[in-house]
């Protein structure tokens, strides 16, 4: 029988994390002493109204911002104690990002877009191309590898962005309003893809969304309000 001390640490932990912008009368407490734990393999949707703190929380989890106070632990490592270069390495090796605006290079083919993070890792040309082609096939874009973003639909562009994010085999996929620029049918296709990556590949997915229909694909839904977690519950309707 294992004691509680034997339990491995959560993949992600926020401990009394606050983020404050400005000072005095202009002070804004974007996060207010937030405690949050996310385990390996979870699919978490983060929701909340504008100004609730959900985007600040996502920036914190993605190592794009640092807490004003409190601690962020990733795989048990205190991220706040890392140097800027160490945080950049953490992002490069453990995190994949998908954004609402796709953020693809317009004059570059799909496969070349997917290769970008692999270039930053210093992977040689031949294995880099193989890895990128495999990632594109994984998201249903085999045969579209040499199309530019302008030759692809919005849904296909987001698939390229997801392929780019998973090409490095990250521990966590952070998706910020990934369906915000897509129609309903395409949005559901993207959500089914994220759900499949989570279910079949064991990829931890953390997604910010304002759409309840998209959040319904997650196994857990966290609502932020006024910089705090207002509600955190398992989603029993998740497929």
C-alpha positions in Angstrom: 0.0 0.0 0.0 1.3 3.4 -1.0 1.4 6.3 1.4 0.4 9.8 0.3 4.1 10.7 0.3 4.6 8.1 -2.5 2.3 10.0 -4.9 4.2 11.7 -7.7 3.8 15.4 -7.9 1.1 16.9 -10.2 2.3 17.8 -13.7 1.3 21.4 -13.0 0.7 23.2 -9.7 -0.1 26.8 -8.9 0.3 27.6 -5.2 -1.2 30.8 -3.9 -0.3 32.5 -7.2 -1.1 36.2 -7.6 -0.4 38.5 -10.6 -0.7 42.2 -10.0 -0.4 44.9 -12.6 0.1 48.6 -11.7 0.2 50.1 -8.2 -1.9 52.2 -5.9 -5.3 53.2 -7.3 -4.3 51.7 -10.7 -3.5 48.3 -9.3 -5.2 45.4 -11.0 -5.1 42.0 -9.4 -5.4 39.7 -12.5 -4.8 36.6 -10.3 -5.6 36.5 -6.7 -4.0 33.7 -4.6 -4.9 30.9 -7.1 -4.3 27.3 -6.2 -4.5 24.9 -9.1 -3.3 21.3 -9.7 -3.4 19.6 -13.1 -2.3 16.0 -13.6 -0.6 14.4 -16.5 -3.1 13.3 -19.2 -6.0 15.7 -18.2 -8.0 17.7 -20.7 -8.9 20.9 -18.9 -11.1 23.8 -20.2 -10.6 27.2 -18.6 -13.6 29.6 -18.9 -14.6 32.9 -17.5 -15.8 36.4 -18.6 -13.4 39.0 -19.9 -11.0 40.2 -17.2 -11.6 37.1 -15.1 -8.0 36.0 -15.1 -8.2 33.1 -17.5 -5.8 34.5 -20.0 -3.3 35.6 -17.3 -3.5 32.0 -15.9 -2.8 30.6 -19.4 0.2 33.0 -19.8 1.5 31.8 -16.4 1.1 28.1 -17.3 2.9 28.7 -20.6 5.9 30.4 -18.8 5.1 33.6 -20.8 4.6 35.5 -17.5 5.8 35.2 -13.9 3.7 35.4 -10.7 3.9 38.5 -8.5 3.7 36.1 -5.6 3.2 32.4 -5.0 4.8 29.5 -6.8 4.4 27.7 -10.1 5.7 24.1 -10.1 6.1 22.1 -13.4 6.9 18.5 -12.8 7.9 19.5 -9.3 10.3 22.1 -10.5 9.8 25.7 -9.2 9.5 27.7 -12.5 10.0 31.0 -10.6 13.5 29.9 -9.7 14.5 29.3 -13.3 16.5 31.8 -15.4 15.0 33.3 -18.5 17.0 30.9 -20.6 15.8 27.9 -18.5 12.2 29.0 -18.9 12.7 29.3 -22.7 14.1 25.7 -22.7 11.1 24.5 -20.7 8.7 26.1 -23.2 10.7 24.6 -26.1 10.9 21.1 -24.8 7.7 20.6 -22.8 5.0 23.0 -24.1 3.1 23.3 -27.4 1.0 26.4 -28.2 -2.1 26.8 -30.4 -3.6 30.3 -30.8 -6.9 31.7 -32.1 -5.1 33.4 -35.0 -3.1 30.3 -36.2 0.2 32.4 -36.3 1.4 30.7 -39.5 4.1 32.2 -41.8 2.1 33.2 -44.9 4.7 32.5 -47.5 5.9 29.2 -46.1 4.4 25.8 -46.8 2.5 23.8 -44.2 5.4 21.4 -43.6 7.9 24.3 -43.3 5.6 25.9 -40.7 5.5 22.7 -38.7 9.3 22.4 -38.9 10.0 25.7 -37.2 10.0 24.5 -33.6 12.2 21.5 -34.7 14.7 23.9 -36.2 14.9 25.7 -32.8 15.7 22.3 -31.2 18.6 21.8 -33.6 17.1 18.8 -35.3 18.8 18.0 -38.7 17.0 18.6 -41.9 16.0 15.0 -42.9 14.6 13.8 -39.5 13.0 17.2 -39.1 11.1 16.8 -42.3 10.1 13.3 -41.4 8.8 14.4 -38.0 6.9 17.4 -39.5 5.3 15.2 -42.2 4.2 12.7 -39.6 2.7 15.4 -37.5 0.7 16.7 -40.5 -0.5 13.2 -41.3 -1.5 12.9 -37.6 -3.9 15.8 -37.9 -5.4 14.7 -41.2 -3.4 16.8 -43.6 -1.4 14.2 -45.6 -1.2 15.4 -49.2 -1.4 19.1 -48.1 2.1 19.4 -46.8 3.3 21.8 -49.5 0.3 24.1 -49.6 0.8 27.6 -48.2 -1.7 28.9 -45.5 -3.4 31.0 -48.2 -4.3 27.7 -50.0 -5.8 26.2 -46.9 -9.2 26.7 -45.2 -9.3 28.1 -41.7 -9.8 24.7 -40.2 -6.8 23.3 -42.2 -4.7 26.2 -41.0 -5.6 25.4 -37.4 -4.7 21.8 -38.0 -1.3 23.0 -39.3 -0.9 25.0 -36.1 -1.8 21.9 -34.0 0.7 19.8 -36.0 3.4 22.4 -35.3 2.5 22.3 -31.6 2.7 18.5 -31.4 5.7 17.9 -33.7 8.0 18.4 -30.7 6.0 15.8 -28.7 5.3 18.2 -25.8 4.1 17.2 -22.4 1.3 19.9 -22.5 -0.7 21.5 -25.3 -1.8 25.0 -24.4 -4.7 26.1 -26.6 -5.9 29.7 -26.4 -9.4 30.1 -28.0 -8.4 27.5 -30.7 -11.8 27.7 -32.4 -12.4 31.4 -32.0 -11.9 32.2 -35.7 -13.7 29.1 -37.0 -17.3 28.2 -38.0 -19.3 25.8 -35.8 -18.7 22.7 -38.0 -15.0 23.3 -38.3 -14.8 24.1 -34.6 -16.3 20.8 -33.7 -13.8 19.0 -36.0 -10.9 20.8 -34.2 -12.3 19.8 -30.8 -12.6 16.2 -31.9 -9.0 16.3 -32.9 -7.9 17.7 -29.6 -10.0 15.2 -27.8 -8.4 12.4 -29.8 -4.9 13.6 -29.1 -5.7 13.6 -25.4 -7.5 10.3 -25.3 -5.3 8.2 -27.7 -1.9 9.9 -27.2 -2.2 10.8 -23.6 -1.4 14.5 -24.4 -2.3 16.9 -21.6 -4.5 19.6 -23.0 -5.3 23.0 -21.3 -7.6 25.1 -23.3 -9.0 28.6 -22.8 -12.5 29.1 -24.3 -15.6 31.2 -23.9 -17.8 28.6 -25.7 -19.6 26.1 -23.5 -20.1 23.8 -26.5 -16.3 23.5 -26.9 -15.6 23.2 -23.2 -17.9 20.2 -23.2 -15.2 18.2 -24.8 -12.9 18.6 -21.8 -12.9 16.2 -18.9 -12.7 19.1 -16.4 -13.9 22.6 -16.6 -12.5 25.5 -14.5 -14.3 28.8 -14.2 -12.4 31.9 -13.3 -14.1 35.0 -11.8 -12.4 38.2 -10.6 -8.9 36.6 -10.6 -10.0 33.5 -8.6 -11.2 30.0 -9.4 -15.0 30.3 -8.9 -15.8 26.7 -9.9 -13.7 23.6 -10.7 -15.4 20.3 -11.5 -15.2 17.1 -13.5 -17.3 17.4 -16.7 -19.5 14.3 -16.6 -20.8 15.1 -20.1 -17.4 14.7 -21.7 -17.3 12.0 -24.3 
